[in-house]
Amino acid sequence: MQKKVDLSTRQGHLVEVVIERPDEHQSWSLAVRVRDTRGGAWSEPWVDVRRDYFTCHDALAAGKAQAARMIGGDAQDASG
């Protein structure tokens, strides 16, 4: 199992992007959570069930784009 966690900030929110895959022959899966930096609970995790990512860089970029949508109030639109 390979797993990478990226924790960053964006527009006053903490962003957690988790990507993982069972082995080097599988695609990466993606989950994203956001939280206001002033406190409060993490959002429910958004999990991309429609797409697998070939590289960890693709998955991380998609996760950060999804976090921006979640912060902007449009968490349902995963298409970009």
HTML snippet that shows the backbone in 3Dmol.js (N, CA, C, O; Angstrom):
<script src="https://3Dmol.org/build/3Dmol-min.js"></script>
<div id="view" style="width:600px;height:400px;position:relative"></div>
<script>
const pdb = `
ATOM      1  N   MET A   1       0.849  -1.181   0.000  1.00  0.00           N
ATOM      2  CA  MET A   1       0.000   0.000   0.000  1.00  0.00           C
ATOM      3  C   MET A   1       0.891   1.239   0.000  1.00  0.00           C
ATOM      4  O   MET A   1       1.816   1.359   0.803  1.00  0.00           O
ATOM      5  N   GLN A   2       0.595   2.145  -0.907  1.00  0.00           N
ATOM      6  CA  GLN A   2       1.266   3.436  -0.941  1.00  0.00           C
ATOM      7  C   GLN A   2       0.238   4.501  -0.607  1.00  0.00           C
ATOM      8  O   GLN A   2      -0.878   4.486  -1.125  1.00  0.00           O
ATOM      9  N   LYS A   3       0.627   5.433   0.271  1.00  0.00           N
ATOM     10  CA  LYS A   3      -0.284   6.488   0.681  1.00  0.00           C
ATOM     11  C   LYS A   3       0.501   7.774   0.847  1.00  0.00           C
ATOM     12  O   LYS A   3       1.589   7.778   1.423  1.00  0.00           O
ATOM     13  N   LYS A   4      -0.059   8.873   0.335  1.00  0.00           N
ATOM     14  CA  LYS A   4       0.554  10.191   0.477  1.00  0.00           C
ATOM     15  C   LYS A   4      -0.510  11.152   0.988  1.00  0.00           C
ATOM     16  O   LYS A   4      -1.660  11.121   0.549  1.00  0.00           O
ATOM     17  N   VAL A   5      -0.105  12.006   1.925  1.00  0.00           N
ATOM     18  CA  VAL A   5      -1.004  13.004   2.479  1.00  0.00           C
ATOM     19  C   VAL A   5      -0.369  14.377   2.283  1.00  0.00           C
ATOM     20  O   VAL A   5       0.785  14.596   2.653  1.00  0.00           O
ATOM     21  N   ASP A   6      -1.129  15.294   1.699  1.00  0.00           N
ATOM     22  CA  ASP A   6      -0.672  16.666   1.501  1.00  0.00           C
ATOM     23  C   ASP A   6      -1.553  17.578   2.341  1.00  0.00           C
ATOM     24  O   ASP A   6      -2.775  17.580   2.190  1.00  0.00           O
ATOM     25  N   LEU A   7      -0.943  18.344   3.217  1.00  0.00           N
ATOM     26  CA  LEU A   7      -1.668  19.301   4.056  1.00  0.00           C
ATOM     27  C   LEU A   7      -1.178  20.693   3.684  1.00  0.00           C
ATOM     28  O   LEU A   7       0.015  20.985   3.770  1.00  0.00           O
ATOM     29  N   SER A   8      -2.109  21.553   3.268  1.00  0.00           N
ATOM     30  CA  SER A   8      -1.745  22.904   2.854  1.00  0.00           C
ATOM     31  C   SER A   8      -2.855  23.866   3.256  1.00  0.00           C
ATOM     32  O   SER A   8      -3.852  23.461   3.853  1.00  0.00           O
ATOM     33  N   THR A   9      -2.675  25.138   2.927  1.00  0.00           N
ATOM     34  CA  THR A   9      -3.712  26.137   3.187  1.00  0.00           C
ATOM     35  C   THR A   9      -4.131  26.778   1.877  1.00  0.00           C
ATOM     36  O   THR A   9      -3.358  26.873   0.924  1.00  0.00           O
ATOM     37  N   ARG A  10      -5.394  27.218   1.863  1.00  0.00           N
ATOM     38  CA  ARG A  10      -5.931  27.913   0.693  1.00  0.00           C
ATOM     39  C   ARG A  10      -7.093  28.778   1.151  1.00  0.00           C
ATOM     40  O   ARG A  10      -8.042  28.277   1.753  1.00  0.00           O
ATOM     41  N   GLN A  11      -7.025  30.048   0.876  1.00  0.00           N
ATOM     42  CA  GLN A  11      -8.106  30.991   1.173  1.00  0.00           C
ATOM     43  C   GLN A  11      -8.634  30.855   2.596  1.00  0.00           C
ATOM     44  O   GLN A  11      -9.846  30.805   2.803  1.00  0.00           O
ATOM     45  N   GLY A  12      -7.737  30.794   3.579  1.00  0.00           N
ATOM     46  CA  GLY A  12      -8.153  30.714   4.970  1.00  0.00           C
ATOM     47  C   GLY A  12      -8.647  29.356   5.421  1.00  0.00           C
ATOM     48  O   GLY A  12      -9.289  29.253   6.466  1.00  0.00           O
ATOM     49  N   HIS A  13      -8.365  28.317   4.664  1.00  0.00           N
ATOM     50  CA  HIS A  13      -8.786  26.959   4.997  1.00  0.00           C
ATOM     51  C   HIS A  13      -7.589  26.022   4.972  1.00  0.00           C
ATOM     52  O   HIS A  13      -6.667  26.191   4.174  1.00  0.00           O
ATOM     53  N   LEU A  14      -7.616  25.034   5.852  1.00  0.00           N
ATOM     54  CA  LEU A  14      -6.668  23.929   5.758  1.00  0.00           C
ATOM     55  C   LEU A  14      -7.216  22.943   4.740  1.00  0.00           C
ATOM     56  O   LEU A  14      -8.422  22.707   4.683  1.00  0.00           O
ATOM     57  N   VAL A  15      -6.339  22.376   3.947  1.00  0.00           N
ATOM     58  CA  VAL A  15      -6.725  21.422   2.905  1.00  0.00           C
ATOM     59  C   VAL A  15      -5.938  20.145   3.120  1.00  0.00           C
ATOM     60  O   VAL A  15      -4.711  20.180   3.203  1.00  0.00           O
ATOM     61  N   GLU A  16      -6.628  19.015   3.210  1.00  0.00           N
ATOM     62  CA  GLU A  16      -5.991  17.714   3.326  1.00  0.00           C
ATOM     63  C   GLU A  16      -6.356  16.890   2.089  1.00  0.00           C
ATOM     64  O   GLU A  16      -7.525  16.594   1.842  1.00  0.00           O
ATOM     65  N   VAL A  17      -5.328  16.530   1.319  1.00  0.00           N
ATOM     66  CA  VAL A  17      -5.516  15.684   0.147  1.00  0.00           C
ATOM     67  C   VAL A  17      -4.825  14.356   0.434  1.00  0.00           C
ATOM     68  O   VAL A  17      -3.629  14.322   0.724  1.00  0.00           O
ATOM     69  N   VAL A  18      -5.577  13.267   0.354  1.00  0.00           N
ATOM     70  CA  VAL A  18      -5.029  11.929   0.594  1.00  0.00           C
ATOM     71  C   VAL A  18      -5.136  11.137  -0.698  1.00  0.00           C
ATOM     72  O   VAL A  18      -6.216  10.990  -1.270  1.00  0.00           O
ATOM     73  N   ILE A  19      -3.997  10.631  -1.145  1.00  0.00           N
ATOM     74  CA  ILE A  19      -3.994   9.762  -2.320  1.00  0.00           C
ATOM     75  C   ILE A  19      -3.361   8.435  -1.913  1.00  0.00           C
ATOM     76  O   ILE A  19      -2.413   8.396  -1.129  1.00  0.00           O
ATOM     77  N   GLU A  20      -3.901   7.357  -2.458  1.00  0.00           N
ATOM     78  CA  GLU A  20      -3.357   6.046  -2.107  1.00  0.00           C
ATOM     79  C   GLU A  20      -3.625   5.038  -3.217  1.00  0.00           C
ATOM     80  O   GLU A  20      -4.518   5.217  -4.045  1.00  0.00           O
ATOM     81  N   ARG A  21      -2.832   3.980  -3.210  1.00  0.00           N
ATOM     82  CA  ARG A  21      -3.022   2.876  -4.141  1.00  0.00           C
ATOM     83  C   ARG A  21      -2.493   1.600  -3.510  1.00  0.00           C
ATOM     84  O   ARG A  21      -1.546   1.640  -2.725  1.00  0.00           O
ATOM     85  N   PRO A  22      -3.101   0.464  -3.849  1.00  0.00           N
ATOM     86  CA  PRO A  22      -2.702  -0.800  -3.235  1.00  0.00           C
ATOM     87  C   PRO A  22      -1.265  -1.208  -3.566  1.00  0.00           C
ATOM     88  O   PRO A  22      -0.560  -1.745  -2.712  1.00  0.00           O
ATOM     89  N   ASP A  23      -0.833  -0.955  -4.805  1.00  0.00           N
ATOM     90  CA  ASP A  23       0.536  -1.282  -5.207  1.00  0.00           C
ATOM     91  C   ASP A  23       0.909  -0.452  -6.427  1.00  0.00           C
ATOM     92  O   ASP A  23       0.079   0.300  -6.939  1.00  0.00           O
ATOM     93  N   GLU A  24       2.134  -0.577  -6.895  1.00  0.00           N
ATOM     94  CA  GLU A  24       2.620   0.265  -7.994  1.00  0.00           C
ATOM     95  C   GLU A  24       1.960  -0.039  -9.344  1.00  0.00           C
ATOM     96  O   GLU A  24       2.181   0.689 -10.312  1.00  0.00           O
ATOM     97  N   HIS A  25       1.163  -1.089  -9.419  1.00  0.00           N
ATOM     98  CA  HIS A  25       0.474  -1.439 -10.657  1.00  0.00           C
ATOM     99  C   HIS A  25      -0.961  -0.912 -10.702  1.00  0.00           C
ATOM    100  O   HIS A  25      -1.651  -1.080 -11.708  1.00  0.00           O
ATOM    101  N   GLN A  26      -1.406  -0.287  -9.640  1.00  0.00           N
ATOM    102  CA  GLN A  26      -2.771   0.227  -9.546  1.00  0.00           C
ATOM    103  C   GLN A  26      -2.772   1.743  -9.710  1.00  0.00           C
ATOM    104  O   GLN A  26      -1.742   2.395  -9.542  1.00  0.00           O
ATOM    105  N   SER A  27      -3.925   2.291 -10.035  1.00  0.00           N
ATOM    106  CA  SER A  27      -4.088   3.741 -10.124  1.00  0.00           C
ATOM    107  C   SER A  27      -4.256   4.338  -8.728  1.00  0.00           C
ATOM    108  O   SER A  27      -4.577   3.629  -7.775  1.00  0.00           O
ATOM    109  N   TRP A  28      -4.040   5.629  -8.620  1.00  0.00           N
ATOM    110  CA  TRP A  28      -4.197   6.349  -7.355  1.00  0.00           C
ATOM    111  C   TRP A  28      -5.665   6.688  -7.126  1.00  0.00           C
ATOM    112  O   TRP A  28      -6.375   7.043  -8.067  1.00  0.00           O
ATOM    113  N   SER A  29      -6.121   6.581  -5.887  1.00  0.00           N
ATOM    114  CA  SER A  29      -7.451   7.055  -5.502  1.00  0.00           C
ATOM    115  C   SER A  29      -7.276   8.374  -4.748  1.00  0.00           C
ATOM    116  O   SER A  29      -6.170   8.709  -4.326  1.00  0.00           O
ATOM    117  N   LEU A  30      -8.361   9.112  -4.582  1.00  0.00           N
ATOM    118  CA  LEU A  30      -8.270  10.479  -4.079  1.00  0.00           C
ATOM    119  C   LEU A  30      -9.379  10.770  -3.074  1.00  0.00           C
ATOM    120  O   LEU A  30     -10.535  10.409  -3.296  1.00  0.00           O
ATOM    121  N   ALA A  31      -9.022  11.426  -1.963  1.00  0.00           N
ATOM    122  CA  ALA A  31      -9.993  11.924  -0.987  1.00  0.00           C
ATOM    123  C   ALA A  31      -9.531  13.310  -0.528  1.00  0.00           C
ATOM    124  O   ALA A  31      -8.332  13.558  -0.393  1.00  0.00           O
ATOM    125  N   VAL A  32     -10.497  14.215  -0.286  1.00  0.00           N
ATOM    126  CA  VAL A  32     -10.187  15.605   0.077  1.00  0.00           C
ATOM    127  C   VAL A  32     -11.068  16.021   1.248  1.00  0.00           C
ATOM    128  O   VAL A  32     -12.256  15.702   1.288  1.00  0.00           O
ATOM    129  N   ARG A  33     -10.466  16.747   2.213  1.00  0.00           N
ATOM    130  CA  ARG A  33     -11.225  17.386   3.302  1.00  0.00           C
ATOM    131  C   ARG A  33     -10.713  18.809   3.452  1.00  0.00           C
ATOM    132  O   ARG A  33      -9.547  19.085   3.172  1.00  0.00           O
ATOM    133  N   VAL A  34     -11.585  19.720   3.895  1.00  0.00           N
ATOM    134  CA  VAL A  34     -11.195  21.101   4.167  1.00  0.00           C
ATOM    135  C   VAL A  34     -11.719  21.515   5.537  1.00  0.00           C
ATOM    136  O   VAL A  34     -12.667  20.934   6.065  1.00  0.00           O
ATOM    137  N   ARG A  35     -11.071  22.541   6.097  1.00  0.00           N
ATOM    138  CA  ARG A  35     -11.453  23.052   7.415  1.00  0.00           C
ATOM    139  C   ARG A  35     -11.013  24.499   7.521  1.00  0.00           C
ATOM    140  O   ARG A  35      -9.938  24.853   7.036  1.00  0.00           O
ATOM    141  N   ASP A  36     -11.814  25.333   8.140  1.00  0.00           N
ATOM    142  CA  ASP A  36     -11.449  26.724   8.364  1.00  0.00           C
ATOM    143  C   ASP A  36     -10.243  26.780   9.299  1.00  0.00           C
ATOM    144  O   ASP A  36     -10.205  26.055  10.293  1.00  0.00           O
ATOM    145  N   THR A  37      -9.265  27.623   9.001  1.00  0.00           N
ATOM    146  CA  THR A  37      -8.062  27.700   9.836  1.00  0.00           C
ATOM    147  C   THR A  37      -8.353  28.264  11.219  1.00  0.00           C
ATOM    148  O   THR A  37      -7.554  28.075  12.136  1.00  0.00           O
ATOM    149  N   ARG A  38      -9.479  28.953  11.391  1.00  0.00           N
ATOM    150  CA  ARG A  38      -9.829  29.507  12.708  1.00  0.00           C
ATOM    151  C   ARG A  38     -10.408  28.459  13.635  1.00  0.00           C
ATOM    152  O   ARG A  38     -10.699  28.754  14.795  1.00  0.00           O
ATOM    153  N   GLY A  39     -10.579  27.248  13.149  1.00  0.00           N
ATOM    154  CA  GLY A  39     -11.116  26.178  13.983  1.00  0.00           C
ATOM    155  C   GLY A  39     -12.339  25.550  13.358  1.00  0.00           C
ATOM    156  O   GLY A  39     -12.741  25.883  12.243  1.00  0.00           O
ATOM    157  N   GLY A  40     -12.911  24.646  14.097  1.00  0.00           N
ATOM    158  CA  GLY A  40     -14.082  23.941  13.597  1.00  0.00           C
ATOM    159  C   GLY A  40     -13.717  22.549  13.128  1.00  0.00           C
ATOM    160  O   GLY A  40     -12.557  22.138  13.171  1.00  0.00           O
ATOM    161  N   ALA A  41     -14.715  21.845  12.687  1.00  0.00           N
ATOM    162  CA  ALA A  41     -14.526  20.456  12.270  1.00  0.00           C
ATOM    163  C   ALA A  41     -14.098  20.381  10.808  1.00  0.00           C
ATOM    164  O   ALA A  41     -14.341  21.294  10.019  1.00  0.00           O
ATOM    165  N   TRP A  42     -13.453  19.267  10.473  1.00  0.00           N
ATOM    166  CA  TRP A  42     -13.135  18.982   9.070  1.00  0.00           C
ATOM    167  C   TRP A  42     -14.436  18.704   8.336  1.00  0.00           C
ATOM    168  O   TRP A  42     -15.391  18.195   8.922  1.00  0.00           O
ATOM    169  N   SER A  43     -14.470  19.036   7.064  1.00  0.00           N
ATOM    170  CA  SER A  43     -15.621  18.688   6.234  1.00  0.00           C
ATOM    171  C   SER A  43     -15.693  17.164   6.109  1.00  0.00           C
ATOM    172  O   SER A  43     -14.733  16.455   6.414  1.00  0.00           O
ATOM    173  N   GLU A  44     -16.831  16.686   5.663  1.00  0.00           N
ATOM    174  CA  GLU A  44     -16.918  15.272   5.314  1.00  0.00           C
ATOM    175  C   GLU A  44     -15.949  15.038   4.162  1.00  0.00           C
ATOM    176  O   GLU A  44     -15.812  15.898   3.292  1.00  0.00           O
ATOM    177  N   PRO A  45     -15.279  13.901   4.141  1.00  0.00           N
ATOM    178  CA  PRO A  45     -14.338  13.662   3.036  1.00  0.00           C
ATOM    179  C   PRO A  45     -15.064  13.570   1.700  1.00  0.00           C
ATOM    180  O   PRO A  45     -16.092  12.903   1.585  1.00  0.00           O
ATOM    181  N   TRP A  46     -14.524  14.239   0.702  1.00  0.00           N
ATOM    182  CA  TRP A  46     -14.996  14.087  -0.663  1.00  0.00           C
ATOM    183  C   TRP A  46     -14.103  13.036  -1.303  1.00  0.00           C
ATOM    184  O   TRP A  46     -12.883  13.196  -1.337  1.00  0.00           O
ATOM    185  N   VAL A  47     -14.701  11.960  -1.810  1.00  0.00           N
ATOM    186  CA  VAL A  47     -13.948  10.860  -2.406  1.00  0.00           C
ATOM    187  C   VAL A  47     -14.314  10.785  -3.876  1.00  0.00           C
ATOM    188  O   VAL A  47     -15.491  10.711  -4.230  1.00  0.00           O
ATOM    189  N   ASP A  48     -13.303  10.804  -4.727  1.00  0.00           N
ATOM    190  CA  ASP A  48     -13.535  10.726  -6.165  1.00  0.00           C
ATOM    191  C   ASP A  48     -13.729   9.267  -6.548  1.00  0.00           C
ATOM    192  O   ASP A  48     -12.766   8.506  -6.644  1.00  0.00           O
ATOM    193  N   VAL A  49     -14.978   8.886  -6.765  1.00  0.00           N
ATOM    194  CA  VAL A  49     -15.290   7.495  -7.118  1.00  0.00           C
ATOM    195  C   VAL A  49     -15.408   7.310  -8.626  1.00  0.00           C
ATOM    196  O   VAL A  49     -15.580   6.188  -9.103  1.00  0.00           O
ATOM    197  N   ARG A  50     -15.317   8.397  -9.372  1.00  0.00           N
ATOM    198  CA  ARG A  50     -15.499   8.322 -10.820  1.00  0.00           C
ATOM    199  C   ARG A  50     -14.195   8.217 -11.594  1.00  0.00           C
ATOM    200  O   ARG A  50     -14.226   7.975 -12.800  1.00  0.00           O
ATOM    201  N   ARG A  51     -13.060   8.391 -10.947  1.00  0.00           N
ATOM    202  CA  ARG A  51     -11.820   8.465 -11.701  1.00  0.00           C
ATOM    203  C   ARG A  51     -10.656   7.884 -10.917  1.00  0.00           C
ATOM    204  O   ARG A  51     -10.589   8.026  -9.696  1.00  0.00           O
ATOM    205  N   ASP A  52      -9.756   7.242 -11.606  1.00  0.00           N
ATOM    206  CA  ASP A  52      -8.487   6.805 -11.039  1.00  0.00           C
ATOM    207  C   ASP A  52      -7.383   7.611 -11.703  1.00  0.00           C
ATOM    208  O   ASP A  52      -7.497   7.971 -12.875  1.00  0.00           O
ATOM    209  N   TYR A  53      -6.340   7.890 -10.984  1.00  0.00           N
ATOM    210  CA  TYR A  53      -5.261   8.737 -11.467  1.00  0.00           C
ATOM    211  C   TYR A  53      -4.005   7.909 -11.688  1.00  0.00           C
ATOM    212  O   TYR A  53      -3.618   7.110 -10.835  1.00  0.00           O
ATOM    213  N   PHE A  54      -3.373   8.106 -12.837  1.00  0.00           N
ATOM    214  CA  PHE A  54      -2.204   7.324 -13.197  1.00  0.00           C
ATOM    215  C   PHE A  54      -0.966   7.742 -12.399  1.00  0.00           C
ATOM    216  O   PHE A  54      -0.176   6.888 -11.994  1.00  0.00           O
ATOM    217  N   THR A  55      -0.791   9.046 -12.170  1.00  0.00           N
ATOM    218  CA  THR A  55       0.365   9.506 -11.396  1.00  0.00           C
ATOM    219  C   THR A  55      -0.098  10.196 -10.117  1.00  0.00           C
ATOM    220  O   THR A  55      -1.209  10.722 -10.049  1.00  0.00           O
ATOM    221  N   CYS A  56       0.759  10.187  -9.116  1.00  0.00           N
ATOM    222  CA  CYS A  56       0.411  10.870  -7.865  1.00  0.00           C
ATOM    223  C   CYS A  56       0.312  12.379  -8.093  1.00  0.00           C
ATOM    224  O   CYS A  56      -0.454  13.050  -7.401  1.00  0.00           O
ATOM    225  N   HIS A  57       1.066  12.924  -9.042  1.00  0.00           N
ATOM    226  CA  HIS A  57       1.003  14.357  -9.331  1.00  0.00           C
ATOM    227  C   HIS A  57      -0.358  14.741  -9.915  1.00  0.00           C
ATOM    228  O   HIS A  57      -0.899  15.795  -9.582  1.00  0.00           O
ATOM    229  N   ASP A  58      -0.912  13.894 -10.780  1.00  0.00           N
ATOM    230  CA  ASP A  58      -2.257  14.136 -11.323  1.00  0.00           C
ATOM    231  C   ASP A  58      -3.293  14.109 -10.213  1.00  0.00           C
ATOM    232  O   ASP A  58      -4.174  14.967 -10.164  1.00  0.00           O
ATOM    233  N   ALA A  59      -3.194  13.141  -9.331  1.00  0.00           N
ATOM    234  CA  ALA A  59      -4.154  13.012  -8.232  1.00  0.00           C
ATOM    235  C   ALA A  59      -4.055  14.205  -7.285  1.00  0.00           C
ATOM    236  O   ALA A  59      -5.078  14.732  -6.848  1.00  0.00           O
ATOM    237  N   LEU A  60      -2.843  14.635  -6.966  1.00  0.00           N
ATOM    238  CA  LEU A  60      -2.666  15.777  -6.071  1.00  0.00           C
ATOM    239  C   LEU A  60      -3.244  17.048  -6.693  1.00  0.00           C
ATOM    240  O   LEU A  60      -3.928  17.814  -6.014  1.00  0.00           O
ATOM    241  N   ALA A  61      -2.973  17.275  -7.973  1.00  0.00           N
ATOM    242  CA  ALA A  61      -3.513  18.456  -8.647  1.00  0.00           C
ATOM    243  C   ALA A  61      -5.041  18.425  -8.664  1.00  0.00           C
ATOM    244  O   ALA A  61      -5.682  19.449  -8.428  1.00  0.00           O
ATOM    245  N   ALA A  62      -5.618  17.276  -8.936  1.00  0.00           N
ATOM    246  CA  ALA A  62      -7.075  17.150  -8.934  1.00  0.00           C
ATOM    247  C   ALA A  62      -7.642  17.382  -7.536  1.00  0.00           C
ATOM    248  O   ALA A  62      -8.697  17.997  -7.384  1.00  0.00           O
ATOM    249  N   GLY A  63      -6.941  16.891  -6.518  1.00  0.00           N
ATOM    250  CA  GLY A  63      -7.384  17.101  -5.138  1.00  0.00           C
ATOM    251  C   GLY A  63      -7.377  18.557  -4.742  1.00  0.00           C
ATOM    252  O   GLY A  63      -8.306  19.028  -4.086  1.00  0.00           O
ATOM    253  N   LYS A  64      -6.339  19.277  -5.130  1.00  0.00           N
ATOM    254  CA  LYS A  64      -6.271  20.707  -4.806  1.00  0.00           C
ATOM    255  C   LYS A  64      -7.338  21.498  -5.561  1.00  0.00           C
ATOM    256  O   LYS A  64      -7.896  22.456  -5.027  1.00  0.00           O
ATOM    257  N   ALA A  65      -7.619  21.102  -6.791  1.00  0.00           N
ATOM    258  CA  ALA A  65      -8.689  21.754  -7.545  1.00  0.00           C
ATOM    259  C   ALA A  65     -10.043  21.486  -6.892  1.00  0.00           C
ATOM    260  O   ALA A  65     -10.882  22.383  -6.815  1.00  0.00           O
ATOM    261  N   GLN A  66     -10.259  20.264  -6.424  1.00  0.00           N
ATOM    262  CA  GLN A  66     -11.507  19.936  -5.736  1.00  0.00           C
ATOM    263  C   GLN A  66     -11.623  20.724  -4.440  1.00  0.00           C
ATOM    264  O   GLN A  66     -12.710  21.196  -4.109  1.00  0.00           O
ATOM    265  N   ALA A  67     -10.542  20.876  -3.706  1.00  0.00           N
ATOM    266  CA  ALA A  67     -10.578  21.659  -2.472  1.00  0.00           C
ATOM    267  C   ALA A  67     -11.000  23.096  -2.758  1.00  0.00           C
ATOM    268  O   ALA A  67     -11.777  23.678  -2.001  1.00  0.00           O
ATOM    269  N   ALA A  68     -10.493  23.669  -3.843  1.00  0.00           N
ATOM    270  CA  ALA A  68     -10.883  25.035  -4.213  1.00  0.00           C
ATOM    271  C   ALA A  68     -12.381  25.110  -4.470  1.00  0.00           C
ATOM    272  O   ALA A  68     -13.026  26.084  -4.080  1.00  0.00           O
ATOM    273  N   ARG A  69     -12.948  24.088  -5.125  1.00  0.00           N
ATOM    274  CA  ARG A  69     -14.399  24.061  -5.349  1.00  0.00           C
ATOM    275  C   ARG A  69     -15.157  23.911  -4.035  1.00  0.00           C
ATOM    276  O   ARG A  69     -16.201  24.535  -3.848  1.00  0.00           O
ATOM    277  N   MET A  70     -14.642  23.092  -3.129  1.00  0.00           N
ATOM    278  CA  MET A  70     -15.306  22.904  -1.839  1.00  0.00           C
ATOM    279  C   MET A  70     -15.306  24.203  -1.044  1.00  0.00           C
ATOM    280  O   MET A  70     -16.309  24.548  -0.419  1.00  0.00           O
ATOM    281  N   ILE A  71     -14.204  24.915  -1.062  1.00  0.00           N
ATOM    282  CA  ILE A  71     -14.110  26.189  -0.346  1.00  0.00           C
ATOM    283  C   ILE A  71     -15.032  27.216  -0.985  1.00  0.00           C
ATOM    284  O   ILE A  71     -15.642  28.033  -0.297  1.00  0.00           O
ATOM    285  N   GLY A  72     -15.126  27.165  -2.309  1.00  0.00           N
ATOM    286  CA  GLY A  72     -15.990  28.090  -3.034  1.00  0.00           C
ATOM    287  C   GLY A  72     -17.462  27.752  -2.939  1.00  0.00           C
ATOM    288  O   GLY A  72     -18.297  28.511  -3.429  1.00  0.00           O
ATOM    289  N   GLY A  73     -17.807  26.615  -2.311  1.00  0.00           N
ATOM    290  CA  GLY A  73     -19.199  26.263  -2.094  1.00  0.00           C
ATOM    291  C   GLY A  73     -19.810  25.374  -3.157  1.00  0.00           C
ATOM    292  O   GLY A  73     -21.028  25.200  -3.186  1.00  0.00           O
ATOM    293  N   ASP A  74     -18.983  24.802  -4.040  1.00  0.00           N
ATOM    294  CA  ASP A  74     -19.526  23.965  -5.104  1.00  0.00           C
ATOM    295  C   ASP A  74     -18.865  22.586  -5.058  1.00  0.00           C
ATOM    296  O   ASP A  74     -18.239  22.166  -6.031  1.00  0.00           O
ATOM    297  N   ALA A  75     -19.001  21.890  -3.946  1.00  0.00           N
ATOM    298  CA  ALA A  75     -18.331  20.597  -3.753  1.00  0.00           C
ATOM    299  C   ALA A  75     -18.880  19.508  -4.637  1.00  0.00           C
ATOM    300  O   ALA A  75     -18.211  18.493  -4.831  1.00  0.00           O
ATOM    301  N   GLN A  76     -20.075  19.673  -5.185  1.00  0.00           N
ATOM    302  CA  GLN A  76     -20.669  18.615  -5.994  1.00  0.00           C
ATOM    303  C   GLN A  76     -20.066  18.532  -7.386  1.00  0.00           C
ATOM    304  O   GLN A  76     -20.135  17.480  -8.021  1.00  0.00           O
ATOM    305  N   ASP A  77     -19.476  19.619  -7.875  1.00  0.00           N
ATOM    306  CA  ASP A  77     -18.947  19.638  -9.235  1.00  0.00           C
ATOM    307  C   ASP A  77     -17.508  19.153  -9.237  1.00  0.00           C
ATOM    308  O   ASP A  77     -16.597  19.911  -8.906  1.00  0.00           O
ATOM    309  N   ALA A  78     -17.296  17.906  -9.603  1.00  0.00           N
ATOM    310  CA  ALA A  78     -15.953  17.346  -9.631  1.00  0.00           C
ATOM    311  C   ALA A  78     -15.347  17.391 -11.022  1.00  0.00           C
ATOM    312  O   ALA A  78     -14.213  16.952 -11.213  1.00  0.00           O
ATOM    313  N   SER A  79     -16.074  17.908 -11.987  1.00  0.00           N
ATOM    314  CA  SER A  79     -15.578  17.863 -13.356  1.00  0.00           C
ATOM    315  C   SER A  79     -14.608  18.980 -13.671  1.00  0.00           C
ATOM    316  O   SER A  79     -13.879  18.887 -14.659  1.00  0.00           O
ATOM    317  N   GLY A  80     -14.570  20.032 -12.872  1.00  0.00           N
ATOM    318  CA  GLY A  80     -13.601  21.094 -13.110  1.00  0.00           C
ATOM    319  C   GLY A  80     -14.243  22.285 -13.632  1.00  0.00           C
ATOM    320  O   GLY A  80     -13.572  23.284 -13.891  1.00  0.00           O
TER     321      GLY A  80
END
`;
const viewer = $3Dmol.createViewer("view");
viewer.addModel(pdb, "pdb");
viewer.setStyle({}, {cartoon: {color: "spectrum"}});
viewer.zoomTo();
viewer.render();
</script>
